[in-house]
Amino acid sequence: SAAQALAKPGLGGRGQPVEIISHGTQVDINQHLARGYVTIVDFYADWCPACRWLSPRLEQMAASDPQIALRKIDIVNWKTAVARQFTIDSLPRVSIYNRAGQLIGTVSGADIDQIKSYVAQAKARG
């Protein structure tokens, strides 16, 4: 709707609030998955151009879809504990979990169509 289009991503939407769950530190993703929702985990860094393109699109998805929760992990740089923990060697990286907390798929790069495909699978599978 026109009203939705005017709403800023992450503000005034029906979705879950976006949470940044790490700035470089190790993190237990399982503690941050939103049970009962499809959780998108976005690994990013502020200096990554593709991340800057993708992040607002993910935030818009979460704001407009009440079934999606978005969790963001700022790796800060390649050497941080969280980058090593998840063997991050390219950005962005996005992981999609179903409502039961099972990993459905991981996308390397800003492939919004593949992300949407995994979200649809996550909704269909638990």
Backbone as numpy.savetxt, mean C-alpha at the origin, in Angstrom:
# Nx Ny Nz CAx CAy CAz Cx Cy Cz
-18.56 9.73 -8.26 -19.40 10.92 -8.26 -18.53 12.17 -8.26
-19.12 13.29 -8.59 -18.37 14.55 -8.63 -17.85 14.92 -7.25
-18.64 14.65 -6.22 -18.22 14.98 -4.86 -16.97 14.19 -4.48
-16.94 12.91 -4.87 -15.77 12.08 -4.57 -14.54 12.60 -5.30
-14.72 13.04 -6.54 -13.58 13.49 -7.33 -12.94 14.73 -6.70
-13.74 15.52 -5.99 -13.21 16.74 -5.37 -12.50 16.46 -4.05
-12.81 15.32 -3.44 -12.20 15.00 -2.14 -10.72 14.72 -2.34
-9.90 15.24 -1.45 -8.46 14.97 -1.52 -8.22 13.51 -1.14
-7.23 12.87 -1.78 -6.92 11.48 -1.40 -6.64 11.37 0.10
-7.26 10.39 0.72 -7.02 10.16 2.13 -7.83 11.06 3.05
-8.53 12.03 2.48 -9.33 12.94 3.30 -10.78 12.85 2.85
-11.67 12.66 3.77 -13.08 12.68 3.43 -13.56 11.45 2.69
-12.69 10.48 2.46 -13.11 9.26 1.78 -13.77 8.31 2.76
-14.26 7.20 2.25 -14.93 6.22 3.11 -13.97 5.16 3.60
-12.76 5.17 3.08 -11.82 4.10 3.39 -11.17 4.26 4.75
-10.30 3.32 5.05 -9.52 3.33 6.29 -8.47 4.44 6.23
-8.07 4.98 7.38 -6.98 5.96 7.35 -5.68 5.33 6.87
-4.91 6.09 6.11 -3.61 5.63 5.64 -2.62 5.72 6.80
-1.85 4.66 7.01 -0.88 4.65 8.10 0.52 4.41 7.55
1.47 5.26 7.95 2.88 4.99 7.68 3.40 4.19 8.88
3.82 2.96 8.62 4.13 2.05 9.74 5.62 1.90 9.99
6.47 2.48 9.13 7.91 2.42 9.37 8.60 3.54 8.61
9.60 4.14 9.25 10.55 5.04 8.57 11.93 4.42 8.70
12.15 3.29 8.01 13.47 2.68 7.99 13.69 1.58 9.01
12.85 1.51 10.04 13.03 0.50 11.08 12.36 -0.81 10.68
12.84 -1.91 11.27 12.18 -3.21 11.04 10.74 -3.13 11.50
9.88 -3.89 10.84 8.46 -3.83 11.17 7.86 -5.22 10.99
6.93 -5.56 11.88 6.17 -6.81 11.76 4.88 -6.47 11.02
4.87 -6.75 9.72 3.71 -6.39 8.90 2.44 -7.02 9.45
2.54 -8.24 9.97 1.34 -8.93 10.45 0.60 -8.12 11.52
1.34 -7.33 12.30 0.69 -6.52 13.33 -0.07 -5.34 12.74
0.21 -5.02 11.47 -0.38 -3.83 10.86 -1.40 -4.16 9.78
-1.59 -5.45 9.47 -2.61 -5.81 8.49 -3.98 -5.53 9.10
-4.87 -4.96 8.29 -6.21 -4.62 8.77 -7.11 -5.81 8.52
-7.31 -6.64 9.53 -8.13 -7.85 9.36 -9.54 -7.44 8.96
-10.08 -8.17 7.99 -11.40 -7.82 7.48 -11.35 -6.84 6.32
-10.15 -6.36 6.01 -9.96 -5.46 4.86 -8.87 -6.03 3.97
-8.87 -5.62 2.70 -7.74 -5.89 1.83 -6.68 -4.85 2.17
-5.48 -5.31 2.57 -4.42 -4.39 2.96 -3.39 -4.28 1.83
-3.13 -3.04 1.42 -2.07 -2.74 0.46 -0.89 -2.20 1.26
0.28 -2.83 1.11 1.49 -2.35 1.77 2.40 -1.74 0.70
2.65 -0.44 0.83 3.40 0.33 -0.15 4.79 0.64 0.40
5.82 -0.01 -0.18 7.21 0.31 0.17 7.64 1.46 -0.74
8.13 2.54 -0.15 8.45 3.73 -0.94 9.62 4.48 -0.31
10.07 5.52 -1.03 11.01 6.50 -0.48 10.68 7.84 -1.10
10.90 8.90 -0.35 10.54 10.24 -0.82 11.33 10.64 -2.07
12.54 10.07 -2.25 13.39 10.43 -3.39 13.11 9.59 -4.64
12.13 8.72 -4.57 11.83 7.80 -5.68 10.73 8.40 -6.57
11.06 8.80 -7.83 10.04 9.43 -8.68 8.82 8.55 -8.95
9.05 7.25 -9.19 7.91 6.36 -9.46 7.01 6.24 -8.23
7.63 6.30 -7.04 6.84 6.26 -5.80 5.97 7.51 -5.69
6.54 8.65 -6.05 5.78 9.91 -5.98 4.61 9.88 -6.95
4.75 9.15 -8.07 3.65 9.00 -9.01 2.60 8.03 -8.45
3.07 6.93 -7.87 2.16 5.85 -7.45 1.41 6.17 -6.16
2.09 6.78 -5.20 1.49 6.95 -3.86 0.13 7.63 -3.88
-0.04 8.77 -4.59 -1.37 9.39 -4.57 -2.45 8.51 -5.21
-2.06 7.68 -6.17 -3.03 6.77 -6.80 -3.46 5.68 -5.82
-2.52 5.17 -5.04 -2.87 4.18 -4.01 -3.74 4.83 -2.94
-3.40 6.06 -2.56 -4.19 6.76 -1.54 -5.61 7.00 -2.04
-5.76 7.30 -3.34 -7.09 7.51 -3.91 -7.87 6.20 -3.91
-7.20 5.09 -4.24 -7.86 3.78 -4.20 -8.40 3.51 -2.80
-7.55 3.75 -1.79 -7.95 3.47 -0.40 -9.06 4.41 0.05
-9.00 5.67 -0.40 -10.01 6.65 0.02 -11.37 6.35 -0.59
-11.38 5.78 -1.80 -12.64 5.59 -2.51 -13.22 4.19 -2.33
-12.46 3.27 -1.75 -12.92 1.88 -1.60 -12.89 1.50 -0.12
-14.07 1.37 0.50 -14.11 1.08 1.94 -13.55 -0.30 2.31
-13.26 -1.15 1.32 -12.71 -2.47 1.63 -11.19 -2.49 1.68
-10.54 -1.35 1.35 -9.08 -1.30 1.25 -8.49 -0.52 2.41
-7.42 -1.08 3.00 -6.59 -0.36 3.97 -5.19 -0.22 3.38
-4.61 0.97 3.48 -3.28 1.23 2.93 -2.28 1.45 4.05
-1.18 0.68 4.01 -0.09 0.83 4.96 1.17 1.17 4.16
1.90 2.19 4.59 3.06 2.65 3.85 4.33 2.43 4.67
5.39 1.96 4.00 6.68 1.73 4.63 7.72 2.57 3.89
8.26 3.57 4.58 9.30 4.44 4.03 10.64 3.77 4.28
11.28 3.27 3.21 12.55 2.56 3.43 13.69 3.53 3.75
13.51 4.82 3.45 14.49 5.90 3.68 15.68 5.76 2.72
16.40 4.64 2.80 17.46 4.35 1.84 17.65 2.84 1.76
18.52 2.40 0.86 18.68 0.96 0.59 19.28 0.20 1.76
19.93 0.90 2.70 20.68 0.22 3.76 19.93 0.12 5.08
18.71 0.64 5.14 17.99 0.63 6.41 17.57 -0.79 6.80
17.23 -0.95 8.06 16.83 -2.26 8.58 15.63 -2.81 7.82
14.65 -1.95 7.52 13.45 -2.45 6.84 13.75 -2.82 5.39
14.64 -2.09 4.73 15.02 -2.43 3.36 15.71 -3.79 3.32
16.56 -4.04 4.31 17.24 -5.35 4.38 16.27 -6.45 4.78
15.37 -6.14 5.70 14.42 -7.14 6.19 13.59 -7.72 5.05
13.16 -6.86 4.12 12.30 -7.31 3.02 13.06 -7.41 1.70
14.40 -7.34 1.75 15.25 -7.45 0.56 14.74 -6.52 -0.55
14.56 -5.26 -0.20 14.07 -4.28 -1.17 15.25 -3.86 -2.05
15.17 -4.18 -3.36 16.24 -3.78 -4.27 15.70 -2.93 -5.42
14.40 -2.64 -5.40 13.82 -1.71 -6.37 12.57 -1.11 -5.74
12.24 0.08 -6.19 11.06 0.79 -5.69 10.24 1.31 -6.86
8.93 1.50 -6.68 8.17 1.06 -5.51 7.97 -0.45 -5.51
7.64 -0.97 -4.34 7.19 -2.36 -4.23 5.90 -2.35 -3.43
4.91 -3.06 -3.94 3.59 -3.07 -3.31 3.15 -4.51 -3.09
2.76 -4.82 -1.85 2.25 -6.15 -1.53 0.78 -6.04 -1.15
-0.02 -7.01 -1.62 -1.46 -7.00 -1.39 -1.83 -8.24 -0.58
-2.53 -8.02 0.52 -2.97 -9.08 1.43 -4.49 -9.14 1.44
-5.04 -10.36 1.55 -6.50 -10.49 1.61 -7.00 -10.22 3.03
-8.32 -10.33 3.21 -8.94 -9.99 4.50 -8.43 -10.86 5.64
-7.98 -12.09 5.30 -7.47 -13.01 6.32 -5.99 -12.80 6.60
-5.36 -11.85 5.90 -3.95 -11.57 6.14 -3.00 -12.41 5.32
-3.50 -13.08 4.27 -2.63 -13.88 3.41 -2.12 -13.01 2.27
-0.82 -13.16 1.94 -0.23 -12.42 0.83 -0.78 -12.95 -0.49
-1.38 -12.07 -1.28 -1.94 -12.46 -2.58 -0.93 -12.22 -3.69
-0.21 -11.12 -3.62 0.78 -10.84 -4.66 1.61 -9.62 -4.32
2.77 -9.53 -4.98 3.67 -8.39 -4.82 4.00 -7.84 -6.19
3.95 -6.53 -6.32 4.21 -5.84 -7.59 5.47 -5.00 -7.42
6.45 -5.21 -8.30 7.63 -4.35 -8.34 7.43 -3.32 -9.44
7.56 -2.04 -9.08 7.33 -0.98 -10.04 5.92 -0.41 -9.91
5.69 0.70 -10.61 4.44 1.45 -10.47 3.39 0.93 -11.44
3.05 -0.36 -11.33 2.10 -1.01 -12.24 0.72 -1.02 -11.58
-0.01 0.08 -11.74 -1.28 0.23 -11.04 -2.30 -0.82 -11.49
-2.23 -1.24 -12.76 -3.19 -2.24 -13.24 -2.96 -3.59 -12.57
-1.69 -3.97 -12.39 -1.39 -5.24 -11.71 -1.81 -5.16 -10.25
-1.60 -4.00 -9.63 -2.03 -3.82 -8.24 -3.54 -3.99 -8.14
-4.27 -3.37 -9.05 -5.74 -3.49 -9.03 -6.18 -4.93 -9.26
-5.44 -5.65 -10.11 -5.75 -7.06 -10.36 -5.58 -7.88 -9.09
-4.48 -7.66 -8.36 -4.26 -8.39 -7.10 -5.31 -8.00 -6.05
-5.70 -6.73 -6.03 -6.75 -6.30 -5.08 -8.04 -7.06 -5.38
-8.39 -7.18 -6.67 -9.60 -7.92 -7.05 -9.49 -9.38 -6.63
-8.30 -9.98 -6.81 -8.09 -11.37 -6.39 -8.21 -11.49 -4.87
-7.66 -10.50 -4.16 -7.70 -10.53 -2.70 -9.14 -10.47 -2.20
-9.98 -9.67 -2.87 -11.39 -9.58 -2.48 -12.10 -10.91 -2.73
-11.71 -11.59 -3.81 -12.38 -12.84 -4.19 -11.90 -14.02 -3.35
-10.66 -13.92 -2.83 -10.06 -15.05 -2.10 -9.87 -14.69 -0.64
-10.91 -14.84 0.13 -10.81 -14.60 1.56 -10.80 -13.14 1.90
